[in-house]
Amino acid sequence: MNDISDILRTLLDQLSIASKVDAEFANMLECDDTLKGDYEEWCEANGYDLKTGYKDYIDELIDSRDSIWENLNE
């Protein structure tokens, strides 16, 4: 089983921009039925909507990282 959270974190680290991560992950889902099934399970287990789950998770990651830097700067 693919670790969707890990895949999304890795893509964000590599691509740095949420819109690029969105596009890359959407492309990965289209090309890989196993990944798509794992993503559906991940959404269900974590309470995410299938259409926006990965985008919502990426936004949460970015917010979390921003919060860490804000705390360090204070």
LUMNU-367097 format. One record per atom (N, C-alpha, C): residue number from 1; residue in one letter; x, y, z. Coordinates in steps of 0.001 Angstrom, whole numbers, plus 524288, in hexadecimal, padded with zeros to 5 digits. Layout:
BEGIN
REC   i aa    xx    yy    zz
REC NUM  A     X     Y     Z
...
END
This chain:
BEGIN
REC   i aa    xx    yy    zz
REC   1  M 80345 7FB5F 80000
REC   1  M 80000 80000 80000
REC   1  M 8036E 804DC 80000
REC   2  N 80209 80889 7FCC2
REC   2  N 804D2 80D7F 7FC6F
REC   2  N 80376 810E9 8011E
REC   3  D 8075A 8138B 8034C
REC   3  D 80679 81744 80785
REC   3  D 80576 81C9C 80509
REC   4  I 8008B 81DF2 80484
REC   4  I 7FEFE 822BA 801D0
REC   4  I 80138 8278B 8047E
REC   5  S 80119 827A4 809A1
REC   5  S 80338 82C1F 80C7F
REC   5  S 808FE 82CDC 80B3A
REC   6  D 80BEA 82899 80B29
REC   6  D 8117C 828D7 809FD
REC   6  D 81268 82AA3 80460
REC   7  I 80F5B 828AA 800C1
REC   7  I 80FDD 82A40 7FB41
REC   7  I 80EF1 8301A 7FAB2
REC   8  L 80ADC 8320F 7FD32
REC   8  L 8099F 837A3 7FCC9
REC   8  L 80DCD 83B06 7FF5D
REC   9  R 80FD7 83954 803DA
REC   9  R 81410 83C4A 80664
REC   9  R 818E8 83C6A 802F0
REC  10  T 81A2F 837FC 8009F
REC  10  T 81EC1 837AC 7FD33
REC  10  T 81E18 83B33 7F86B
REC  11  L 8197C 83B07 7F606
REC  11  L 81883 83E69 7F180
REC  11  L 818EB 84429 7F2FD
REC  12  L 816E7 84595 7F788
REC  12  L 81738 84B09 7F93C
REC  12  L 81CDF 84C96 7FA26
REC  13  D 81FF9 84923 7FC6E
REC  13  D 82587 84A41 7FD41
REC  13  D 8285D 84AEA 7F80E
REC  14  Q 82704 847C0 7F43C
REC  14  Q 829A7 847E7 7EF2B
REC  14  Q 827E3 84C79 7EBCB
REC  15  L 822CE 84D7E 7EBBF
REC  15  L 820A6 85157 7E819
REC  15  L 81FC4 856B5 7EA82
REC  16  S 81F37 856F4 7EF9E
REC  16  S 81ED1 85BC8 7F2AB
REC  16  S 819F2 85F1C 7F1D4
REC  17  I 81712 85E36 7EDB7
REC  17  I 81283 86178 7EC83
REC  17  I 80DA9 85DF4 7EC5C
REC  18  A 809B1 85F86 7EF5B
REC  18  A 804FD 85C4B 7EFEB
REC  18  A 80276 85B05 7EAAC
REC  19  S 80234 85EC8 7E725
REC  19  S 7FFA1 85DC7 7E21E
REC  19  S 80297 859A8 7DEF2
REC  20  K 807B9 85990 7DF67
REC  20  K 80ACB 8558F 7DCA9
REC  20  K 809E7 85031 7DF1F
REC  21  V 8097C 85016 7E44B
REC  21  V 8086A 84B2D 7E6FF
REC  21  V 8030B 84929 7E56A
REC  22  D 7FF20 84CB4 7E545
REC  22  D 7F9DC 84B41 7E39E
REC  22  D 7F9F7 848AA 7DE41
REC  23  A 7FC8B 84B2E 7DA9C
REC  23  A 7FCB3 84937 7D53B
REC  23  A 7FF8C 84401 7D4EA
REC  24  E 803F7 8438A 7D798
REC  24  E 80705 83EB8 7D763
REC  24  E 80410 83A29 7D9DE
REC  25  F 801A2 83B1A 7DE69
REC  25  F 7FEDB 836DD 7E100
REC  25  F 7FA0A 83548 7DDDF
REC  26  A 7F749 83905 7DBA2
REC  26  A 7F2C7 837C4 7D859
REC  26  A 7F47D 8345C 7D3C0
REC  27  N 7F8E4 8359E 7D16D
REC  27  N 7FB01 83284 7CD18
REC  27  N 7FC71 82D02 7CEEE
REC  28  M 7FEC6 82CA5 7D38C
REC  28  M 80026 8278A 7D5B1
REC  28  M 7FB4A 82434 7D689
REC  29  L 7F714 8269C 7D875
REC  29  L 7F238 823BD 7D95A
REC  29  L 7EFE9 821AF 7D43E
REC  30  E 7F043 824D3 7D026
REC  30  E 7EE28 8233C 7CB10
REC  30  E 7F121 81E9D 7C8CC
REC  31  C 7F628 81E46 7C9F2
REC  31  C 7F985 81A51 7C794
REC  31  C 7F9FF 8154C 7CABA
REC  32  D 7F83D 81546 7CF9C
REC  32  D 7F940 810D0 7D305
REC  32  D 7F44F 80F59 7D608
REC  33  D 7F1CB 80B19 7D45A
REC  33  D 7ECEE 8095F 7D6DE
REC  33  D 7EDBD 807B2 7DC85
REC  34  T 7F24C 80566 7DDB1
REC  34  T 7F369 803D4 7E315
REC  34  T 7F3CC 8089A 7E692
REC  35  L 7F697 80C8F 7E4C1
REC  35  L 7F70F 8116E 7E7B2
REC  35  L 7F1B4 813E5 7E877
REC  36  K 7EE83 813BF 7E475
REC  36  K 7E945 815F7 7E4CA
REC  36  K 7E60A 8132F 7E903
REC  37  G 7E65D 80E0E 7E933
REC  37  G 7E398 80B16 7ED36
REC  37  G 7E5A3 80C52 7F2A9
REC  38  D 7EAC8 80CB7 7F321
REC  38  D 7ED1C 80E1B 7F82B
REC  38  D 7EB85 81397 7F9CD
REC  39  Y 7EB3B 8171D 7F60C
REC  39  Y 7E98B 81C7B 7F724
REC  39  Y 7E3E4 81C8F 7F917
REC  40  E 7E089 81980 7F6A0
REC  40  E 7DB10 81944 7F855
REC  40  E 7DAAC 8174A 7FDF2
REC  41  E 7DDBC 81348 7FF3F
REC  41  E 7DDD0 81143 8049B
REC  41  E 7DFE7 81561 80863
REC  42  W 7E3FA 8181E 806CE
REC  42  W 7E65A 81C2F 80A0C
REC  42  W 7E26D 8208A 80B24
REC  43  C 7DFA2 8222B 80714
REC  43  C 7DBAB 8263C 807CD
REC  43  C 7D783 8247D 80BB1
REC  44  E 7D5A8 81FBE 80B08
REC  44  E 7D19E 81DB4 80E81
REC  44  E 7D398 81D5A 81422
REC  45  A 7D859 81B73 814CE
REC  45  A 7DA93 81AC7 81A0E
REC  45  A 7DBA5 81FF6 81CC7
REC  46  N 7DCBB 82411 819A4
REC  46  N 7DE34 8291C 81BE2
REC  46  N 7D9F7 82D44 81B73
REC  47  G 7D577 82BCD 8195E
REC  47  G 7D119 82F6F 81912
REC  47  G 7D188 83389 814D2
REC  48  Y 7D479 83256 810C0
REC  48  Y 7D510 835F7 80C5E
REC  48  Y 7D14F 83498 807F9
REC  49  D 7CFBD 83883 8050D
REC  49  D 7CC93 837D6 8005E
REC  49  D 7D026 83605 7FBF5
REC  50  L 7CE44 8327F 7F8A0
REC  50  L 7D184 8307F 7F45A
REC  50  L 7D35F 834C7 7F0A1
REC  51  K 7D007 83883 7EF8D
REC  51  K 7D171 83C99 7EBCD
REC  51  K 7D589 8405D 7EDED
REC  52  T 7D550 84173 7F2EC
REC  52  T 7D8BA 84587 7F510
REC  52  T 7DC5B 8439E 7F95C
REC  53  G 7DC4D 83EA0 7FA91
REC  53  G 7DF4E 83C93 7FEFB
REC  53  G 7E50D 83DD5 7FEBF
REC  54  Y 7E78C 83CCC 7FA58
REC  54  Y 7ED27 83DC5 7FA0D
REC  54  Y 7EE5D 84391 7FA28
REC  55  K 7EAFA 846BD 7F7DF
REC  55  K 7EBC6 84C6B 7F80E
REC  55  K 7EB31 84E6B 7FDA3
REC  56  D 7E747 84C7A 80061
REC  56  D 7E674 84E0A 805D0
REC  56  D 7EB1D 84C78 80933
REC  57  Y 7ED20 847CD 80857
REC  57  Y 7F19B 845F6 80B5E
REC  57  Y 7F66B 84954 80A3F
REC  58  I 7F752 84A9C 8055D
REC  58  I 7FBC0 84DED 803F0
REC  58  I 7FB3E 85343 8068D
REC  59  D 7F68B 85584 80675
REC  59  D 7F5AA 85A88 8090E
REC  59  D 7F6D5 85A2D 80EE2
REC  60  E 7F541 855D4 81153
REC  60  E 7F659 85507 816E3
REC  60  E 7FC3B 854AE 817DF
REC  61  L 7FF0B 851FC 8146F
REC  61  L 804BB 851A0 814FD
REC  61  L 80745 856FB 814A0
REC  62  I 805AB 859FE 810D8
REC  62  I 807E2 85F38 8101E
REC  62  I 806AA 862A3 814D3
REC  63  D 801DC 86282 816AA
REC  63  D 80065 8658F 81B4B
REC  63  D 8039F 863F5 82005
REC  64  S 80472 85EE9 820A1
REC  64  S 80783 85CE8 82501
REC  64  S 80D29 85EC9 824AC
REC  65  R 80F5F 85E87 82013
REC  65  R 814C6 86051 81F5A
REC  65  R 81537 8662C 8203F
REC  66  D 8116C 86920 81E61
REC  66  D 81169 86EC6 81F42
REC  66  D 81117 86FFB 82510
REC  67  S 80DE2 86D19 827D7
REC  67  S 80D32 86DD8 82D74
REC  67  S 81247 86CD1 83063
REC  68  I 8151A 868D6 82EC9
REC  68  I 81A20 867A3 8314C
REC  68  I 81DE2 86C2F 830A5
REC  69  W 81E3B 86E4B 82BE9
REC  69  W 821D9 872B2 82AF2
REC  69  W 8201F 87790 82DE5
REC  70  E 81B0B 8787D 82E37
REC  70  E 81924 87CFD 8311A
REC  70  E 81A8C 87C88 836DC
REC  71  N 81A11 877DB 83904
REC  71  N 81B74 876FC 83E89
REC  71  N 8213F 877A9 83F79
REC  72  L 8246A 875F1 83BD0
REC  72  L 82A15 87687 83C62
REC  72  L 82BB0 87C3D 83C1D
REC  73  N 828F5 87F4E 838FD
REC  73  N 82A50 884D9 8385D
REC  73  N 82893 88831 83CEC
REC  74  E 82509 88629 84027
REC  74  E 8231E 88935 84496
REC  74  E 826B6 888EB 848F4
END
